[in-house]
Amino acid sequence: MNKEKVLKRINPSIFKGVCHRGLHNEKITENSMEAFKNALNHNLAIELDVHLSKDNNLIVMHDASLKRTTSKEGIIENLTLQEIKDNYRLLNGETVPTLQEVLSLVSEKVPLVIELKPYKQNYKALANRLKEELKDIKDAKNYLIISFYPQCLLYVKSLSINRLLLVGSNEYPYIFRHFFEGVDLDVELLKKPKYQKSINKRLTLSWTIDDDSKIEIAKKYSDCLTFQFVDPYSVSKE
């Protein structure tokens, strides 16, 4: 699909910038309902990560391990939703959210960028659960699905939601870019001519813009910036 068609399938408000793991800071924990509410209050798009629990629920957390943001050991994929809700608290005191809870909160008021985080090659199970969760959305333009794993993105094709291939220090997956509607590139890659050309051919996001020195190159070579710890209005492409 050419870039012009892809852009017609996306809510243009996303180009104001995407809050990485919600609009969080040293007091507001990443991927928390508080961080998502903060993004909503600023009318900014939200990026979040989802894992599949032992009992087939989508849990919002960057790492498979719960340790970093709850201070307690545990692997999401080895625990049930009830076990996570009963025994873990984020650093700001909240329970760990589910994707269903976030979808209800956001209610398509701002775009949502959902990263699929597979564990031990559970690509299909994770993707199928996301398809179930999103089957009743009102407008696919309000969503993007991203992943470092092409397998996950291939399994969600039937949703007709734009899919972006994440590419970071492991550049190998970039060879699969033609299968998807766009790419989401580590901002460090934009220093290379190979990746600078992407913006002319396909929807191109960049991540993570966490200091002002990265803003200029990201604006020049990507359509939309995923940011944290910088002024959100300095990253706008509008």
N, C-alpha and C positions, 0 to 999 in steps of 0.2 A: 504494500500500500504506500502510495507516495505521501510526502510530508504534508502537502496541502489537504489531502483527505483526512489524514490523522488529526491535524489541527482543528478540523471541523467537528471532531469527536471528543473534544476536551473543553471543559469549562475554562474560559479565558482568565478567570480570576486567579488561577493557579500561578500565573506569571508574576504575581506580586511576591512570590517566594513561598517555599514550603518549610514548615517548622519541623526540624529533625527530631523525631520522638516527642512531638508536641513542643509547645513553647515553654521550655524548662530553664532552670537556672540553679544556683547553688542552694536555693531554698525549696524549689519545686522539682520533685523527682521526675526524671524522664519517663515517658510512656505511662504516666499516671493520669487519672481523670482530671486532676488539678491542672496538669500541663495541657491537656486537650481543651479544657474550659478556657484557659488563658489564651490559647490560639483562637478559639471561637470569639472571645471578647475583642480580639484584634482583627477579626475577619480574615484570618490567614489559613491557608491549606495546611493539612497535617500529614506527616509521614509517621508510620508506626510499623512494628514488627509482630508477626504472629507465629506461634508454635502450636503444635497439636498435642493436647494432653493425652494421658493414658486412656481416658474414656471419651476421646474424640471431640473435645471442645477446643476452640481456638483461643489461646491465651496470648495476651499482649505483653511482650517482653522482648528485649533485644537479644539477650543470651539464653541459651538452653538452660544454663545454670541460674538458679535464683539468688546465688550468693551475693553478687555485686550490688544489687539494688534492694535486697531484703536483709542482708547480713546473716542469712541462714542457708546451710547447704541443702541442695535438692535439684533434681533435673526435671524440668517440666514434663517431658515425655514419659517419665516414670511415675508420675503422680496423677491422681484424678483431680477434677476441678474442685470437688469438695475438700480434698486434702490441701490444696493450694489456698483456698479461701479460709480454711480453718486455722492453718498453721503458719501462714506467711503474711508479713506486712511490708509494704514499701517503706523507704526511709522517711517519707512524709506521713506515715501512719495509715495510709490507705491499704485496702486489699488490692491484690493484683487484678487488673481488669480483664474482662473477656472482650473479644471483638464485638459480640452482640451488644454489650453495654456501651461500647464506644459508638457503634452505629446508631443506637437509640439516642445518645447524647448529641451527636453531630447532626443527625437527621438531614443530611445533604445540604446543610447551610454553608459549608465550605467543602472544597475538594478533599478527598482522602486518598493518600498514596499508601498502599498496603504491601509490605515486603513479606514474602513467604520465606520462612526460615526452616528448611527441612532438617531432620535429625536421623542419622543412620539410614539415609536413602528412602525416607518415607514420602517421596515426592508426590506420588499419586494420591495417597490417602490425605495428605495435607491439601493438595489442590482440590480434590473432590469435596472436602469439607468446606473450603472457601466458596466453591460453587453453590453449595447448599445455602450458605449464609447470605450470599448476595443475590439469590434468585428472585427476590421480591423488591429489589431496588427500583426507585422511580426513574432515574436518569443515569445511564452509564457514563455520561460526560463528567460526572462528579467523582469518578474513580480512575485510578491508575493501579496496575499491579506490577510489582518489581521483584526481581530475584537475581541472585548470582548464579542460579541453577536453571539452565534452559529447560530441563525436564519439567520443573514446576510450571513454567510459563506455557509450555506446550499443552499441558493437561487442562489449562483454564481457557483455552482458545474459544470454547463454545459460549463464554460469557459475553463476547463482543465488547470487551473493555480493553482499552489500550494497554499493551504489555511492554515493559521496558526491561531490557537486559542490563543488570548491574555489572560493571566492570571495574576492578580495582587493581591491586598490585599483581594479581594473577591475571594477566592479559589474555590468556588462551581463550576464554569464552567469547571474546569479541568476534571470533570467526563465525559465530552463530547469529550475529546481529540481524541478518537479512530475514530471519524467521519471525521477527517481532516488529512492533510499530515504532519502537524507539530504543534509545539507550540511556543509561544513567551512569555517568562516568565520574570516577575519582577526579577531583579537580587537578591533581598532579599530572594526570594523563593529558590534560589540555595544553601542557607545555610542548607536546610532541605534534608535529605537523600532521601525522597520520590521523590523530583524533580531532584536530582543529577543523578538518573538513567535514566532520560528521554533521554539524549544524546545518549545512547546506543541503543535506540529503535526507535527514530524518529528525524526528523529535529528539532533542538532546537535553537531558537534565544533567546537573553536576552536583557533587557532594564532596565532603561536607564543608561548607563555608563557615569556618569557626574563628577567623580573624580577618581584619580588613584587607590584609595583603592579598587575599585570594579573590576578592570581589571583582577586580578589574578583568582578570583573565577569564573568570567564569562568565561574566556578562558578555564578553566578546565572543566566546566560543560555545556557549550553551543557551538554550531558550529559557531555561528556568533554573533557579538556584535553590538548593536545599541547604538551610543554614541553621546554625546554633551559636549562641553567645556573641552575636553581632546585632547591630540595629536592623530589624527586619525591613525597614523602609529603604535601607541603603542597597538592598539586593533586588529591588523591583525591576522588572523588564518592561513595565508598562510606560 
